């Protein structure tokens, strides 16, 4: 790789790192909201809402297409995020 390309690569990676910092802050906000949702659930069986998951993924697909983003990427990201939070809720569910 030429020195010029290496320099460009470094700049792009710096921007990606900054973007990752922003995503971490958003994930913290999302986690706090999920904790509030979890506090309202009375049964562990309420953690997985297949209808809601289907709606979320459908909306993400529409938004991805509208914003010219490959929907396969966003679908995979959201599915992973949803199932990660389901796991989080299962681990943190407290019977009332």
C-alpha positions as CSV (number, residue, x, y, z in Angstrom):
1,X,0.0,0.0,0.0
2,X,1.3,3.4,-0.9
3,X,2.0,6.0,1.8
4,X,-0.8,8.2,0.4
5,X,-3.3,5.3,0.6
6,X,-2.0,4.4,4.1
7,X,-2.6,8.0,5.2
8,X,-6.1,8.0,3.8
9,X,-6.8,4.6,5.5
10,X,-5.7,6.1,8.8
11,X,-8.0,9.1,8.5
12,X,-11.0,6.8,7.6
13,X,-10.2,4.5,10.5
14,X,-10.1,7.5,12.8
15,X,-13.5,8.6,11.7
16,X,-14.8,5.0,12.2
17,X,-13.4,5.0,15.7
18,X,-15.2,8.3,16.4
19,X,-18.4,6.9,15.0
20,X,-18.0,3.8,17.3
21,X,-17.7,6.2,20.3
22,X,-21.1,7.7,19.3
23,X,-22.6,4.2,18.9
24,X,-21.5,3.2,22.3
25,X,-23.3,6.2,23.8
26,X,-26.5,5.3,21.9
27,X,-26.2,1.7,23.1
28,X,-26.0,2.9,26.6
29,X,-29.2,4.9,26.1
30,X,-30.9,2.0,24.5
31,X,-29.8,-0.3,27.4
32,X,-31.3,2.1,29.9
33,X,-34.6,2.1,28.0
34,X,-34.6,-1.7,27.8
35,X,-34.1,-1.8,31.6
36,X,-37.2,0.3,32.1
37,X,-39.2,-2.0,29.8
38,X,-37.9,-5.0,31.6
39,X,-39.1,-3.5,35.0
40,X,-42.6,-3.4,33.6
41,X,-42.7,-7.1,32.6
42,X,-44.3,-9.4,35.1
43,X,-43.4,-12.8,33.5
44,X,-40.3,-14.1,31.8
45,X,-42.6,-15.2,28.9
46,X,-43.1,-11.5,28.1
47,X,-39.5,-11.0,27.1
48,X,-39.8,-12.4,23.6
49,X,-42.5,-10.6,21.5
50,X,-42.3,-12.1,18.0
51,X,-44.9,-9.7,16.7
52,X,-42.9,-6.7,17.8
53,X,-39.7,-8.2,16.4
54,X,-41.3,-8.7,13.0
55,X,-42.6,-5.0,13.0
56,X,-39.1,-3.7,14.0
57,X,-37.4,-5.7,11.3
58,X,-39.9,-4.6,8.7
59,X,-39.5,-0.9,9.7
60,X,-35.7,-1.2,9.6
61,X,-35.9,-2.7,6.1
62,X,-38.0,0.2,4.9
63,X,-35.8,2.8,6.5
64,X,-32.7,1.0,5.0
65,X,-34.1,1.1,1.5
66,X,-35.2,4.7,1.9
67,X,-31.6,5.6,3.0
68,X,-29.9,3.5,0.3
69,X,-28.4,1.1,2.8
70,X,-28.1,-2.6,2.1
71,X,-31.0,-4.1,4.1
72,X,-29.1,-7.3,4.6
73,X,-26.6,-5.4,6.7
74,X,-29.2,-3.6,8.9
75,X,-31.3,-6.7,9.2
76,X,-28.4,-8.7,10.6
77,X,-27.3,-5.8,12.9
78,X,-30.9,-5.5,14.3
79,X,-31.4,-9.2,14.7
80,X,-28.2,-9.5,16.6
81,X,-29.1,-6.5,18.8
82,X,-32.6,-7.7,19.5
83,X,-31.4,-11.2,20.5
84,X,-28.6,-9.7,22.6
85,X,-31.2,-7.6,24.5
86,X,-33.4,-10.6,24.8
87,X,-30.5,-12.4,26.4
88,X,-29.9,-9.4,28.6
89,X,-33.5,-9.3,29.7
90,X,-33.5,-13.0,30.5
91,X,-30.4,-12.7,32.6
92,X,-31.8,-9.6,34.5
93,X,-35.4,-10.6,34.9
94,X,-36.5,-10.5,38.5
95,X,-39.7,-12.3,39.6
96,X,-42.1,-10.0,41.4
